[in-house]
Amino acid sequence: MNENAIAREIVDSAFHVHTAPGPGLLESVYEVVLARELQKRSLNVVRQQPVRIQYDGLTFDAGFRMDLLVEDVVVVELKSVEMVAPVHKKQLLTYLRLADKRLGLLINFGDALIKHGISRVVNDLEE
């Protein structure tokens, strides 16, 4: 499965998760439930994957963590906020660059309609 096919599964899963409890829960709740939904679809999911930084020949574990890493190729950053800020997309792009991944999804479960809460962020991904 390539990045785009995995992303379609993630988006569909997010729709199902958002439909059941709806908006307004904590981000951590959506993380657990979305991870479970993806695992039910036989996708490998790692929660709170550390993101390391390399600088001056050294590697630092600086405390950055991806919310979800799906099939070791798609980074998912979750929010449960009234409005996504530009810094949230920059954060995801930084994770993609540091982890050498090509595709990320920013999913805001705080939106009334989940389709308005999903943003695709790419790092040199071929369509």
Buried (B, 14 or more C-beta within 10 A) or exposed (E): BEBEEBBEBBBEBBBEBBEEEEBEBEBEBBBEBBBEBBEEEEBEBBBEBEBEEEEEEEEEEEEBEBBBBBBEBBBBBBBBEEEBEEEBBEBBBBBBEBBEBBBBBBBBBBBEEBEEBBBBBBBEBEE
